[in-house]
Amino acid sequence: MTGAHKDREAEFVAKIGQIDQQLGPLPGTATPQRIRCWAQQIVSSLRRISYTETLQTRAVNPQRCNPQSEIFDPVRGAIHFNRTGQLDEAVWLTFVLTHFGKHELNEWDFPKSIYGSFGAGPTWTLQEYGANPVAFENMLAENAGNLSPARFSNHRKFQSKKPHAIARTFQTYYAWQTEYGNFRDRMIATHAIVGQEPAAAFDELYKSMKSVFGFGGGRLGRFDFLTMLGKLQLAPIKPGSVYLDKATGPLAGARLLFYGDREHGITGKALEPRVDGLDCILDVGKQVIEDSLCNWQKSPDVYEYFRG
């Protein structure tokens, strides 16, 4: 393993041993290979976060926001919008990139196609969408044939590619982001309810997104979106929990870790406090624990790199 945090693998192997001693045995890490594999997945998760943090220190070409450009990159585009005082557009583009995700092979093709009307324009910024949502829905319907071969990221692979489903997600998300006028006012309202502690604010926003179609019914869309807002410094929030209720991969990883069985009957809600407690020793943050367990359970004995 190379890159950022590569020298921390031994540190996490030792910390996993401490978990076993202090919090009770971990049947899922009964072999040195499994301990090392989970440690490597923790390092990979940290590296993905570090990459986003590194982007914050670099110059960004404005064309990163342009879906008609070959260098379109919505992560960098959101950074550019924020740097130029366009917080609402930065948050909106973060929603777009989260909903469609970055596919392992096709990369940003799907969000690029939707955001840029399949190359024909217009670009569906927050302002453009808000001015004419019906035109956006018509664009989707006219391109129904182009939607079928498009590919969500692994985290979003169960989302519908039907025009009406995508339109409903955009409609309900737009209503959520603009409920208080702009996103800054949404944060002010959130802080008025729960205070400014980052984990409390994250939880309040997480619960408030239940109305967003394709996000609110589950947990991964909300979790990925809000953690990305935090990583991009668009909101002063961070997860205070792994949010295992309604989880799939992370819950399977937690079951494997604590019971040696991905299919164990314990619920996510019941297991969540034990998984959250791992951070007292690992000290990597809840997102890293959630992500690393999800990827580790896919191949617990041999390290494999997963993009998400």
ROZALO-133465 format. One record per residue: residue number from 1; residue in three letters; y, x, z of N, C-alpha, C in turn. Coordinates in steps of 0.2 Angstrom, whole numbers, always signed. Layout:
R,resi,resn,ny,nx,nz,cay,cax,caz,cy,cx,cz
R,NUM,ALA,Y,X,Z,Y,X,Z,Y,X,Z .
...
***
This chain:
R,resi,resn,ny,nx,nz,cay,cax,caz,cy,cx,cz
R,1,MET,-6,+4,+0,+0,+0,+0,+6,+4,+0 .
R,2,THR,+11,+3,-4,+17,+7,-5,+23,+2,-4 .
R,3,GLY,+29,+5,-3,+35,+1,-3,+38,+0,+5 .
R,4,ALA,+43,-4,+5,+46,-5,+12,+40,-8,+17 .
R,5,HIS,+41,-5,+23,+36,-7,+29,+29,-5,+28 .
R,6,LYS,+28,+0,+23,+21,+2,+22,+19,+6,+28 .
R,7,ASP,+23,+9,+31,+21,+13,+37,+20,+9,+43 .
R,8,ARG,+20,+2,+43,+19,-2,+49,+12,-5,+49 .
R,9,GLU,+8,-3,+45,+1,-6,+45,-2,-5,+51 .
R,10,ALA,-2,+2,+53,-6,+3,+60,-2,+0,+66 .
R,11,GLU,+4,-1,+65,+8,-5,+71,+5,-12,+72 .
R,12,PHE,+4,-15,+66,+1,-22,+66,-6,-22,+68 .
R,13,VAL,-10,-17,+66,-17,-17,+68,-17,-17,+76 .
R,14,ALA,-13,-13,+79,-13,-12,+86,-11,-18,+89 .
R,15,LYS,-6,-22,+86,-3,-28,+89,-8,-33,+89 .
R,16,ILE,-12,-34,+84,-17,-39,+83,-22,-38,+89 .
R,17,GLY,-24,-31,+90,-28,-30,+96,-25,-32,+102 .
R,18,GLN,-19,-32,+103,-15,-34,+109,-16,-42,+110 .
R,19,ILE,-15,-45,+104,-16,-52,+104,-23,-54,+107 .
R,20,ASP,-28,-51,+105,-35,-52,+107,-36,-51,+114 .
R,21,GLN,-32,-46,+117,-33,-44,+124,-28,-49,+128 .
R,22,GLN,-22,-51,+126,-18,-54,+130,-18,-62,+130 .
R,23,LEU,-20,-64,+124,-20,-71,+122,-27,-74,+121 .
R,24,GLY,-32,-70,+122,-38,-73,+121,-41,-70,+114 .
R,25,PRO,-48,-70,+114,-51,-68,+108,-49,-72,+101 .
R,26,LEU,-49,-68,+96,-48,-71,+89,-54,-70,+85 .
R,27,PRO,-58,-75,+85,-64,-75,+81,-64,-73,+73 .
R,28,GLY,-58,-75,+71,-57,-73,+64,-56,-66,+62 .
R,29,THR,-54,-62,+67,-53,-55,+66,-58,-51,+70 .
R,30,ALA,-64,-53,+69,-70,-50,+73,-72,-43,+70 .
R,31,THR,-69,-41,+64,-71,-35,+61,-65,-31,+59 .
R,32,PRO,-65,-24,+59,-59,-20,+58,-56,-22,+51 .
R,33,GLN,-61,-23,+46,-58,-25,+39,-54,-31,+40 .
R,34,ARG,-55,-36,+43,-51,-42,+44,-45,-41,+47 .
R,35,ILE,-45,-37,+53,-39,-35,+56,-34,-31,+51 .
R,36,ARG,-37,-26,+48,-33,-22,+43,-30,-27,+38 .
R,37,CYS,-34,-31,+35,-32,-36,+30,-26,-40,+32 .
R,38,TRP,-27,-43,+38,-21,-47,+40,-15,-43,+41 .
R,39,ALA,-16,-37,+44,-10,-32,+45,-7,-31,+38 .
R,40,GLN,-10,-30,+33,-8,-29,+26,-4,-35,+24 .
R,41,GLN,-6,-41,+25,-3,-47,+23,+4,-48,+27 .
R,42,ILE,+4,-46,+33,+10,-46,+37,+15,-41,+34 .
R,43,VAL,+13,-35,+32,+17,-30,+29,+20,-33,+22 .
R,44,SER,+16,-36,+18,+18,-39,+12,+23,-45,+13 .
R,45,SER,+22,-49,+18,+27,-54,+19,+34,-51,+21 .
R,46,LEU,+34,-46,+25,+40,-43,+27,+43,-40,+21 .
R,47,ARG,+39,-37,+17,+42,-34,+11,+46,-39,+6 .
R,48,ARG,+43,-45,+6,+46,-50,+2,+53,-52,+5 .
R,49,ILE,+53,-53,+11,+59,-54,+14,+64,-49,+13 .
R,50,SER,+62,-42,+14,+66,-37,+13,+69,-36,+6 .
R,51,TYR,+65,-38,+1,+68,-38,-6,+74,-43,-6 .
R,52,THR,+73,-49,-3,+79,-54,-4,+85,-51,+0 .
R,53,GLU,+84,-48,+5,+89,-45,+9,+93,-39,+5 .
R,54,THR,+89,-35,+2,+91,-30,-2,+96,-32,-8 .
R,55,LEU,+94,-38,-11,+98,-41,-16,+105,-42,-14 .
R,56,GLN,+106,-44,-7,+112,-45,-5,+117,-39,-5 .
R,57,THR,+114,-33,-6,+118,-27,-6,+120,-25,-13 .
R,58,ARG,+117,-28,-18,+118,-26,-25,+123,-30,-29 .
R,59,ALA,+126,-27,-34,+130,-31,-38,+126,-36,-42 .
R,60,VAL,+129,-42,-44,+126,-47,-47,+129,-49,-54 .
R,61,ASN,+126,-48,-59,+129,-50,-66,+130,-58,-66 .
R,62,PRO,+136,-61,-67,+137,-68,-68,+132,-72,-72 .
R,63,GLN,+129,-68,-77,+124,-71,-82,+118,-73,-78 .
R,64,ARG,+117,-71,-72,+111,-73,-68,+111,-80,-67 .
R,65,CYS,+117,-83,-67,+118,-90,-66,+117,-95,-72 .
R,66,ASN,+116,-91,-78,+116,-95,-84,+109,-96,-87 .
R,67,PRO,+107,-102,-87,+100,-103,-89,+99,-102,-97 .
R,68,GLN,+105,-101,-100,+104,-99,-108,+104,-92,-109 .
R,69,SER,+104,-88,-103,+104,-81,-104,+97,-78,-102 .
R,70,GLU,+95,-73,-106,+88,-70,-105,+87,-67,-98 .
R,71,ILE,+93,-65,-94,+93,-62,-88,+94,-67,-82 .
R,72,PHE,+93,-74,-84,+94,-79,-79,+89,-78,-73 .
R,73,ASP,+92,-78,-67,+88,-77,-61,+91,-81,-55 .
R,74,PRO,+88,-87,-53,+91,-91,-49,+93,-88,-42 .
R,75,VAL,+89,-84,-40,+90,-81,-33,+96,-77,-33 .
R,76,ARG,+97,-72,-38,+103,-68,-39,+109,-73,-41 .
R,77,GLY,+107,-78,-45,+113,-83,-46,+115,-86,-40 .
R,78,ALA,+111,-88,-36,+114,-91,-29,+118,-86,-25 .
R,79,ILE,+116,-80,-25,+120,-75,-22,+127,-74,-25 .
R,80,HIS,+127,-75,-32,+133,-74,-36,+138,-80,-34 .
R,81,PHE,+135,-86,-34,+139,-92,-32,+142,-92,-25 .
R,82,ASN,+138,-89,-21,+140,-89,-14,+146,-84,-13 .
R,83,ARG,+145,-78,-17,+150,-73,-16,+157,-75,-20 .
R,84,THR,+156,-80,-24,+163,-82,-28,+165,-88,-25 .
R,85,GLY,+163,-90,-18,+166,-96,-15,+163,-102,-17 .
R,86,GLN,+157,-102,-20,+154,-109,-23,+148,-110,-19 .
R,87,LEU,+149,-111,-12,+143,-112,-8,+139,-118,-10 .
R,88,ASP,+142,-124,-12,+138,-130,-14,+133,-128,-20 .
R,89,GLU,+136,-125,-25,+132,-123,-31,+127,-118,-29 .
R,90,ALA,+128,-114,-24,+123,-109,-22,+117,-113,-19 .
R,91,VAL,+119,-117,-14,+113,-121,-11,+110,-126,-16 .
R,92,TRP,+113,-129,-21,+110,-133,-26,+105,-128,-30 .
R,93,LEU,+107,-123,-32,+103,-118,-36,+97,-116,-32 .
R,94,THR,+98,-115,-26,+92,-113,-21,+87,-119,-21 .
R,95,PHE,+90,-125,-21,+85,-131,-22,+81,-131,-28 .
R,96,VAL,+85,-130,-34,+81,-129,-40,+76,-124,-40 .
R,97,LEU,+78,-118,-38,+73,-113,-38,+67,-114,-34 .
R,98,THR,+68,-117,-28,+63,-119,-23,+58,-125,-26 .
R,99,HIS,+61,-130,-29,+57,-135,-31,+52,-133,-37 .
R,100,PHE,+54,-129,-41,+50,-127,-47,+46,-120,-45 .
R,101,GLY,+50,-116,-42,+47,-110,-40,+46,-105,-46 .
R,102,LYS,+44,-99,-44,+43,-93,-49,+36,-92,-50 .
R,103,HIS,+34,-94,-56,+27,-94,-58,+24,-86,-59 .
R,104,GLU,+18,-85,-57,+16,-78,-57,+16,-75,-64 .
R,105,LEU,+15,-79,-69,+16,-77,-76,+22,-79,-80 .
R,106,ASN,+24,-85,-79,+30,-88,-83,+36,-87,-79 .
R,107,GLU,+36,-84,-73,+42,-83,-69,+46,-89,-68 .
R,108,TRP,+53,-88,-70,+58,-93,-69,+58,-98,-75 .
R,109,ASP,+53,-98,-80,+54,-102,-86,+55,-110,-84 .
R,110,PHE,+51,-112,-79,+52,-120,-78,+59,-121,-75 .
R,111,PRO,+61,-118,-70,+68,-120,-67,+73,-119,-72 .
R,112,LYS,+72,-113,-76,+77,-112,-82,+78,-117,-87 .
R,113,SER,+72,-120,-89,+72,-125,-94,+75,-132,-91 .
R,114,ILE,+74,-134,-85,+77,-140,-82,+84,-139,-81 .
R,115,TYR,+86,-133,-78,+93,-132,-76,+97,-131,-82 .
R,116,GLY,+94,-129,-88,+98,-128,-94,+96,-133,-100 .
R,117,SER,+93,-138,-98,+92,-144,-103,+88,-141,-109 .
R,118,PHE,+83,-137,-107,+78,-134,-112,+82,-130,-118 .
R,119,GLY,+87,-127,-115,+91,-122,-120,+96,-126,-124 .
R,120,ALA,+97,-133,-123,+101,-137,-127,+108,-138,-123 .
R,121,GLY,+108,-137,-117,+114,-139,-113,+114,-146,-111 .
R,122,PRO,+118,-148,-107,+122,-144,-102,+118,-141,-97 .
R,123,THR,+121,-137,-93,+119,-134,-87,+120,-139,-81 .
R,124,TRP,+114,-140,-78,+114,-146,-73,+116,-143,-66 .
R,125,THR,+122,-140,-66,+125,-138,-59,+126,-144,-55 .
R,126,LEU,+127,-143,-48,+128,-149,-44,+134,-153,-46 .
R,127,GLN,+139,-150,-49,+145,-154,-51,+143,-158,-57 .
R,128,GLU,+139,-155,-62,+137,-159,-68,+133,-164,-67 .
R,129,TYR,+128,-163,-62,+123,-168,-61,+126,-174,-57 .
R,130,GLY,+131,-172,-53,+134,-178,-49,+138,-182,-53 .
R,131,ALA,+141,-179,-59,+145,-183,-63,+141,-188,-68 .
R,132,ASN,+135,-186,-69,+131,-190,-74,+123,-189,-73 .
R,133,PRO,+121,-192,-67,+114,-192,-66,+109,-195,-71 .
R,134,VAL,+112,-200,-74,+108,-204,-79,+107,-200,-85 .
R,135,ALA,+112,-196,-87,+111,-191,-93,+106,-186,-91 .
R,136,PHE,+105,-184,-85,+100,-179,-83,+93,-183,-84 .
R,137,GLU,+92,-189,-81,+86,-192,-82,+84,-193,-89 .
R,138,ASN,+89,-195,-94,+88,-195,-101,+86,-189,-104 .
R,139,MET,+89,-183,-102,+86,-177,-104,+79,-176,-102 .
R,140,LEU,+77,-177,-96,+70,-176,-94,+65,-181,-99 .
R,141,ALA,+67,-187,-100,+63,-191,-104,+63,-189,-111 .
R,142,GLU,+68,-186,-114,+68,-184,-121,+64,-178,-121 .
R,143,ASN,+63,-174,-116,+59,-168,-116,+52,-169,-112 .
R,144,ALA,+50,-175,-112,+43,-176,-108,+38,-172,-111 .
R,145,GLY,+38,-171,-118,+32,-167,-121,+33,-159,-119 .
R,146,ASN,+39,-157,-117,+40,-150,-115,+38,-149,-108 .
R,147,LEU,+38,-154,-104,+36,-154,-97,+29,-153,-96 .
R,148,SER,+25,-155,-100,+17,-155,-99,+15,-148,-98 .
R,149,PRO,+17,-143,-103,+14,-136,-102,+18,-132,-97 .
R,150,ALA,+24,-134,-94,+27,-131,-90,+23,-129,-83 .
R,151,ARG,+25,-124,-80,+21,-122,-74,+25,-121,-68 .
R,152,PHE,+23,-125,-62,+26,-124,-56,+23,-117,-53 .
R,153,SER,+26,-115,-48,+24,-109,-44,+18,-112,-40 .
R,154,ASN,+14,-107,-37,+8,-109,-33,+10,-114,-27 .
R,155,HIS,+15,-113,-24,+17,-117,-19,+19,-124,-21 .
R,156,ARG,+21,-125,-27,+23,-132,-29,+18,-135,-34 .
R,157,LYS,+12,-132,-35,+7,-134,-40,+5,-141,-40 .
R,158,PHE,+6,-144,-35,+4,-151,-34,+9,-156,-36 .
R,159,GLN,+15,-154,-37,+21,-158,-39,+20,-161,-46 .
R,160,SER,+22,-167,-47,+22,-171,-53,+27,-168,-58 .
R,161,LYS,+25,-167,-64,+29,-165,-70,+32,-171,-74 .
R,162,LYS,+30,-177,-71,+33,-183,-75,+40,-184,-74 .
R,163,PRO,+44,-186,-80,+51,-186,-79,+54,-190,-73 .
R,164,HIS,+50,-196,-72,+53,-200,-67,+52,-197,-60 .
R,165,ALA,+47,-193,-59,+46,-189,-53,+51,-184,-51 .
R,166,ILE,+52,-180,-57,+57,-175,-56,+64,-178,-55 .
R,167,ALA,+66,-183,-59,+72,-187,-58,+73,-189,-51 .
R,168,ARG,+68,-192,-48,+68,-195,-41,+69,-189,-36 .
R,169,THR,+66,-183,-37,+67,-178,-32,+74,-175,-33 .
R,170,PHE,+77,-175,-39,+84,-173,-39,+89,-178,-36 .
R,171,GLN,+87,-184,-38,+92,-190,-35,+92,-190,-27 .
R,172,THR,+86,-189,-24,+86,-189,-17,+88,-183,-14 .
R,173,TYR,+87,-177,-17,+90,-171,-14,+97,-171,-15 .
R,174,TYR,+100,-173,-20,+107,-174,-21,+111,-178,-16 .
R,175,ALA,+107,-184,-14,+110,-188,-9,+110,-184,-2 .
R,176,TRP,+105,-180,-1,+104,-177,+5,+110,-171,+6 .
R,177,GLN,+111,-167,+0,+116,-162,+1,+123,-165,+1 .
R,178,THR,+124,-170,-2,+131,-173,-2,+132,-178,+3 .
R,179,GLU,+127,-179,+8,+128,-185,+12,+134,-184,+17 .
R,180,TYR,+136,-178,+18,+143,-177,+22,+148,-175,+18 .
R,181,GLY,+148,-175,+12,+153,-173,+7,+151,-166,+4 .
R,182,ASN,+150,-161,+8,+148,-155,+5,+143,-151,+10 .
R,183,PHE,+140,-146,+8,+135,-143,+13,+138,-140,+19 .
R,184,ARG,+144,-137,+18,+147,-135,+25,+148,-140,+30 .
R,185,ASP,+150,-146,+27,+151,-152,+32,+144,-154,+35 .
R,186,ARG,+139,-153,+31,+132,-155,+33,+130,-150,+39 .
R,187,MET,+132,-144,+38,+131,-139,+44,+135,-140,+50 .
R,188,ILE,+141,-142,+49,+145,-144,+55,+142,-150,+58 .
R,189,ALA,+140,-155,+55,+137,-161,+58,+131,-159,+61 .
R,190,THR,+127,-155,+58,+121,-152,+62,+122,-149,+68 .
R,191,HIS,+127,-144,+68,+129,-141,+74,+132,-145,+79 .
R,192,ALA,+135,-151,+77,+137,-156,+82,+132,-159,+86 .
R,193,ILE,+126,-160,+82,+120,-163,+85,+116,-159,+90 .
R,194,VAL,+115,-153,+87,+110,-149,+91,+113,-142,+93 .
R,195,GLY,+119,-140,+92,+122,-134,+93,+121,-129,+88 .
R,196,GLN,+123,-123,+89,+123,-118,+84,+117,-113,+84 .
R,197,GLU,+112,-114,+89,+106,-110,+89,+102,-110,+82 .
R,198,PRO,+101,-105,+79,+98,-105,+72,+92,-109,+71 .
R,199,ALA,+87,-108,+76,+81,-112,+76,+82,-119,+77 .
R,200,ALA,+86,-121,+81,+88,-128,+82,+91,-132,+76 .
R,201,ALA,+95,-128,+73,+99,-130,+67,+93,-131,+61 .
R,202,PHE,+89,-126,+61,+84,-126,+56,+79,-133,+57 .
R,203,ASP,+77,-134,+63,+73,-140,+64,+77,-146,+63 .
R,204,GLU,+83,-147,+64,+87,-153,+63,+87,-154,+55 .
R,205,LEU,+89,-149,+52,+89,-149,+44,+82,-151,+42 .
R,206,TYR,+77,-148,+44,+70,-149,+42,+68,-157,+43 .
R,207,LYS,+70,-159,+49,+68,-167,+50,+73,-171,+45 .
R,208,SER,+79,-169,+44,+83,-173,+40,+81,-174,+33 .
R,209,MET,+77,-169,+30,+75,-169,+23,+69,-174,+22 .
R,210,LYS,+67,-178,+27,+61,-182,+25,+62,-187,+20 .
R,211,SER,+69,-188,+18,+70,-193,+13,+70,-190,+6 .
R,212,VAL,+69,-183,+6,+69,-180,-1,+62,-180,-4 .
R,213,PHE,+62,-184,-10,+55,-185,-13,+52,-178,-15 .
R,214,GLY,+46,-177,-14,+43,-171,-16,+44,-165,-11 .
R,215,PHE,+48,-166,-6,+50,-162,+0,+48,-165,+6 .
R,216,GLY,+51,-170,+8,+50,-173,+14,+44,-176,+16 .
R,217,GLY,+39,-178,+12,+33,-181,+13,+28,-175,+16 .
R,218,GLY,+29,-169,+14,+25,-164,+16,+29,-159,+20 .
R,219,ARG,+27,-153,+20,+32,-148,+24,+33,-142,+20 .
R,220,LEU,+29,-140,+15,+30,-133,+12,+37,-133,+8 .
R,221,GLY,+39,-138,+5,+45,-138,+1,+51,-137,+6 .
R,222,ARG,+51,-141,+11,+57,-141,+16,+57,-134,+19 .
R,223,PHE,+51,-131,+21,+50,-125,+24,+53,-119,+20 .
R,224,ASP,+50,-119,+14,+52,-114,+9,+60,-114,+7 .
R,225,PHE,+62,-120,+6,+69,-121,+4,+74,-119,+10 .
R,226,LEU,+72,-121,+16,+77,-119,+22,+76,-112,+24 .
R,227,THR,+70,-109,+23,+70,-102,+25,+73,-98,+19 .
R,228,MET,+73,-100,+13,+77,-97,+8,+85,-97,+9 .
R,229,LEU,+87,-103,+11,+94,-103,+13,+96,-98,+18 .
R,230,GLY,+92,-97,+23,+93,-92,+28,+93,-85,+25 .
R,231,LYS,+88,-84,+21,+87,-77,+19,+93,-75,+14 .
R,232,LEU,+96,-80,+10,+101,-79,+6,+108,-80,+10 .
R,233,GLN,+108,-81,+16,+114,-81,+20,+118,-87,+18 .
R,234,LEU,+115,-92,+16,+119,-98,+14,+120,-103,+20 .
R,235,ALA,+115,-102,+25,+116,-106,+31,+113,-102,+37 .
R,236,PRO,+116,-102,+43,+114,-98,+49,+108,-101,+52 .
R,237,ILE,+103,-101,+49,+97,-104,+52,+91,-100,+51 .
R,238,LYS,+86,-101,+55,+79,-98,+54,+74,-102,+58 .
R,239,PRO,+68,-102,+55,+63,-106,+58,+61,-104,+65 .
R,240,GLY,+60,-108,+70,+58,-107,+77,+51,-109,+78 .
R,241,SER,+48,-111,+72,+40,-113,+72,+37,-112,+65 .
R,242,VAL,+31,-112,+65,+27,-111,+59,+26,-118,+55 .
R,243,TYR,+28,-123,+59,+27,-130,+56,+21,-131,+53 .
R,244,LEU,+15,-131,+57,+9,-132,+55,+7,-140,+53 .
R,245,ASP,+10,-144,+56,+9,-151,+54,+10,-153,+47 .
R,246,LYS,+4,-155,+44,+4,-157,+37,+3,-150,+32 .
R,247,ALA,+2,-145,+36,+1,-138,+32,-6,-138,+29 .
R,248,THR,-7,-134,+24,-13,-133,+21,-15,-126,+22 .
R,249,GLY,-13,-121,+18,-15,-114,+18,-14,-111,+25 .
R,250,PRO,-8,-111,+28,-6,-108,+34,-11,-111,+40 .
R,251,LEU,-12,-118,+39,-16,-121,+44,-24,-118,+43 .
R,252,ALA,-26,-118,+37,-33,-115,+36,-33,-108,+39 .
R,253,GLY,-27,-104,+38,-27,-97,+41,-27,-97,+48 .
R,254,ALA,-24,-102,+51,-24,-102,+59,-31,-104,+61 .
R,255,ARG,-34,-109,+58,-40,-111,+60,-45,-105,+60 .
R,256,LEU,-45,-102,+54,-49,-96,+53,-48,-91,+59 .
R,257,LEU,-42,-90,+60,-40,-85,+65,-43,-86,+72 .
R,258,PHE,-41,-92,+74,-43,-94,+81,-50,-97,+82 .
R,259,TYR,-53,-100,+77,-60,-103,+77,-65,-100,+72 .
R,260,GLY,-63,-95,+68,-67,-92,+63,-70,-97,+58 .
R,261,ASP,-66,-103,+57,-68,-108,+52,-62,-111,+49 .
R,262,ARG,-61,-111,+43,-55,-114,+40,-55,-121,+40 .
R,263,GLU,-61,-124,+41,-62,-131,+41,-62,-134,+48 .
R,264,HIS,-61,-131,+53,-61,-133,+60,-57,-139,+60 .
R,265,GLY,-59,-144,+64,-56,-150,+65,-49,-151,+69 .
R,266,ILE,-47,-145,+72,-41,-146,+76,-35,-147,+71 .
R,267,THR,-30,-151,+73,-25,-153,+69,-19,-147,+69 .
R,268,GLY,-15,-148,+64,-9,-143,+64,-5,-144,+70 .
R,269,LYS,-3,-150,+72,+1,-151,+78,-2,-148,+84 .
R,270,ALA,-8,-148,+85,-11,-146,+91,-12,-138,+91 .
R,271,LEU,-12,-135,+85,-13,-128,+85,-6,-124,+84 .
R,272,GLU,-1,-128,+82,+5,-125,+81,+8,-121,+87 .
R,273,PRO,+8,-123,+93,+10,-119,+99,+7,-112,+99 .
R,274,ARG,+0,-112,+98,-3,-106,+99,-1,-101,+93 .
R,275,VAL,+0,-104,+87,+2,-99,+82,+9,-97,+83 .
R,276,ASP,+13,-101,+85,+20,-99,+87,+20,-94,+92 .
R,277,GLY,+15,-94,+97,+15,-89,+102,+13,-82,+100 .
R,278,LEU,+10,-82,+94,+8,-75,+91,+14,-70,+90 .
R,279,ASP,+20,-74,+89,+26,-70,+88,+29,-66,+94 .
R,280,CYS,+26,-68,+100,+28,-64,+106,+26,-57,+106 .
R,281,ILE,+20,-56,+102,+17,-49,+102,+19,-46,+95 .
R,282,LEU,+18,-50,+90,+19,-48,+83,+27,-46,+82 .
R,283,ASP,+31,-50,+84,+39,-50,+83,+41,-49,+76 .
R,284,VAL,+38,-53,+72,+40,-53,+65,+44,-59,+62 .
R,285,GLY,+44,-64,+66,+47,-71,+64,+42,-76,+62 .
R,286,LYS,+43,-82,+63,+39,-87,+61,+37,-87,+53 .
R,287,GLN,+42,-86,+49,+40,-86,+42,+35,-81,+40 .
R,288,VAL,+35,-75,+43,+31,-70,+41,+24,-72,+44 .
R,289,ILE,+23,-75,+50,+17,-77,+52,+14,-82,+48 .
R,290,GLU,+18,-87,+46,+16,-93,+42,+13,-90,+35 .
R,291,ASP,+17,-86,+32,+15,-83,+25,+9,-79,+25 .
R,292,SER,+9,-75,+30,+4,-70,+31,-3,-73,+32 .
R,293,LEU,-3,-78,+37,-9,-82,+38,-12,-86,+32 .
R,294,CYS,-7,-89,+28,-9,-92,+22,-12,-88,+17 .
R,295,ASN,-9,-82,+16,-12,-77,+11,-18,-74,+14 .
R,296,TRP,-19,-72,+20,-24,-69,+23,-31,-73,+22 .
R,297,GLN,-30,-80,+23,-36,-84,+23,-39,-84,+16 .
R,298,LYS,-35,-83,+11,-38,-83,+4,-43,-78,+3 .
R,299,SER,-42,-72,+6,-46,-66,+5,-46,-62,+12 .
R,300,PRO,-49,-64,+17,-49,-61,+24,-52,-55,+25 .
R,301,ASP,-56,-53,+20,-60,-46,+21,-57,-41,+16 .
R,302,VAL,-54,-43,+11,-51,-38,+6,-44,-40,+4 .
R,303,TYR,-39,-35,+5,-32,-37,+4,-31,-38,-3 .
R,304,GLU,-28,-44,-5,-25,-46,-11,-18,-47,-11 .
R,305,TYR,-14,-45,-16,-7,-47,-16,-6,-54,-19 .
R,306,PHE,-2,-58,-15,-1,-65,-18,+7,-66,-18 .
R,307,ARG,+9,-68,-24,+16,-69,-25,+19,-76,-21 .
R,308,GLY,+14,-80,-20,+17,-86,-17,+16,-92,-21 .
***
